[in-house]
Amino acid sequence: MPKGVEHKKHLVRTSKFLSLVLRHKPQTIGLHLDEGGWARINELIAKARSAGVNLTEELLHEVVEKNDKKRFALSEDRLRIRASQGHSIRVSLELEPREPPEFLYHGTASRFVESIREIGLVRGRRNHVHLSKDERTAASVGQRHGKPVVLVIKAGRMHEEGFQFFLSANGVWLTEKVPTDYIVFPKE
């Protein structure tokens, strides 16, 4: 296998590991995240190595810079790292409420549509419902879970009626829930 391909696979494995410990289960390696979800890079490297995962500062910087979805961010001093969104553990991303565009989009799999028709979009184990600014991005998200379906969210109307929206560092719109009244389902 060519070295470039192997390196890309290594970056993907590292990204998945970072998602696990920075978004969901830092305790698997004994990592401490502060209230903002930040981990000190030197602690992350040491704890990962103790768990048999070889990380370096250079590798972490490369994953942050090359990740197409910008899932991770470095602090300004480049001494800390965190996931940009998608946490199932309680963290405060310190995001200010923002006015969303009139419409946002949510990608899901067709098998979930009936449940969404009944209860709307709920955050589940995550801290927020994730919404995309365009249909193409939403479709690619939905495709990861099966046959994709893109739901149109009346975000402007939700905002006017008191729902809060936040924009994560990587451009994903976040809200606590989306009741069915604000969802436009595709025609069957």
Order of alpha helices (4+ residues) and beta strands (2+ residues): alpha-beta-alpha-alpha-beta-beta-beta-alpha-beta-beta-alpha-beta-alpha-beta-beta-beta-beta
